[in-house]
Amino acid sequence: MTAAFAIGAAVLSGALATSTYAVVHHYLLNEQEARATTTTYSDARAMRELLAYPGTNVGEALSSLTEAEVTAALLYRHGEWYSSSVSVDEPTGASRPAALPAALVALVTKGVPARQRVIWQGQPAVAVGVPMTADGPGYFEIHSLADLERTLDVLAVVLLSCAIATTVGGLLVGRWASGRLVRPLRRTADVAAAIAGGAMDQRLPPTNDPDLALLARSFNEMVGALEARIERDAQFASDVSHELRSPLTTVQATIALLEAWQTCLPAEGRRALALLSLEIQRFSVMVQDLLEMSRSDAGAPDLDLEELALDTMVTNTVDAYTHGAVPVVVAPASVGIWVWGDRRRLQRVLVNLLDNARAHGGGAVAVRVDRRGSEAEVIVEDAGPGVRVEEREAIFERFYRGAAAGRRGEGSGTGLGLALVAEHVKAHHGQVEVTDRPGGGACFVVRLPIMSISTPRES
């Protein structure tokens, strides 16, 4: 819109300036030529009267009729040229002054008055010729147009300046108008982005604009309905999860009792019991994950924040969970890094990533702690087939199981582990992503903001 206003102002002001210059140029030039013609006729009559007296000095008579700076007078009489200025009597090889065109001289000496634009003393001028008699002397005057050209130059500069000023004005008006029109849309986009980030309490402010008022009201109603729907779904998941915990506990206790007496069962019964135990464990994990998700969706993650030495926390968690089977590599730049976080949730992030590597990536081969700028990085590397580029965002969605059979996503996972990782990391104002591991496999990278690189404060 800004460009359209600027281009429109430039085109209109340019057209107006050009047409104004052309009209003024035509008018002033014609007026100057008409004035020169009238003056030449008047001077020719006066010269005819002076020549009627015997012994008249032609040169002095010519000089008395004109101003040497702006006009030159010439007389062609008895085959000779007389001039009031030395600048017009240069020889041309054709017995006429160089300042007068041959066509003009020819017409006047034949008794036809004429005028023509010429260059005199390096400046534009108009030459006017008047026959004194039918076949006799011819009187000529050269009138300078230098003053007119200077006036037209000033006019051109003024019109150009006005056109530029108008273009700039159009640009500013366009910028103002576009800003006024786009500002509500930008505000809507900001609110929509905040809502997409989880701030469901954001709304568009009321406005007096009748067109925008309808948009704001409809948008706010839509967000309100969406918030209510999310709250209902989260409450439903939470209620279901809570309701499932009691029978699940009973089933787990029953299975534990059956496992204690499994030697009394036939082979088919023991296999069925093992399968049932595996599924109940998976079901129990899913219920716990759903409870975590419902709390996160309700906007109350209940973080128990404290100062954590990241390298120590990662090393202890990985060693305890894997019994030292997975090496932890702490880069020198990350030693002594402290973060502000919930220990239980960050440990859950590590455990979920290690479980994901074991289930889908051939097992974790290393966990590294590094630093990049103002962020700490925890990297879990596995030995699996890696994650396809088109799946690298989708695997952090809930209940995503993958698109390739026999690869990542197949198996007994609940599809909530990586989704919980993303939720917990987001609650700590961090980011998680997956990349390729050099030599094959996947790298799950968790980035957390660094609180400090010193000892923790005394409580």
Secondary structure, DSSP 8 states (H G I E B T S, - for coil): -HHHHHHHHHHHHHHHHHHHHHHHHHHHHHHHHHHHHHHHHHHHHHHHHHHTSTT--HHHHHHHHS-TTTEEEEEEETTEEEES-GGG----SSSS-TTS-HHHHHHHHTT--EEEEEEETTEEEEEEEEESSTTS-EEEEEEE-HHHHHHHHHHHHHHHHHHHHHHHHHHHHHHHHHHHHHHHHHHHHHHHHHHHTT-TT------S-HHHHHHHHHHHHHHHHHHHHHHHHHHHHHHHHHHHHHHHHHHHHHHHHHHHTGGGS-HHHHHHHHHHHHHHHHHHHHHHHHHHHHHHHTT-----EEEEEHHHHHHHHHHHHHTT-S-EEE-GGGTT-EEEEEHHHHHHHHHHHHHHHHHHSSSEEEEEEEEETTEEEEEEEE-SS---GGGTTGGGSTT---SSTTSTT-SS--S-HHHHHHHHHHHTT-EEEEEE-TTSSEEEEEEEE--BSS-----
